């Protein structure tokens, strides 16, 4: 199986455009997104157009450390592009703990999953 690029938050606006460009340039892409702010439509389209040999969608949160470790164990991931984040300022002021968990703790889980894996 070819090496893949893991794109977290790949169902969001910026992430889905990045995924499209990676696929257009022949890369194999795995998207990990919990769809809390992303959209199912682009991942459905990518899956239909490129098929399972080039595109995989894992509906999971970066807060689920086990799911991340499973992705790295089951796939040859050569690189990671992280777009998974919450970014609405008024909401972050109302719910700082949520933003800390979603942006800081989740990113820490991603870094831990990358530990020991030669990724770019």
Secondary structure, 3 states (H helix, E strand, C coil): CCCEEEEECCCCHHHHHHHHHHHHCCCEEEEEECCCCCCHHHHHHHHHHHCCCCEEEEECCCCCHHHHHHHHHHCCEEEEEECCCCCCHHHHHHCHHHHHHHHHHHHHHHHHHHCCCCCC
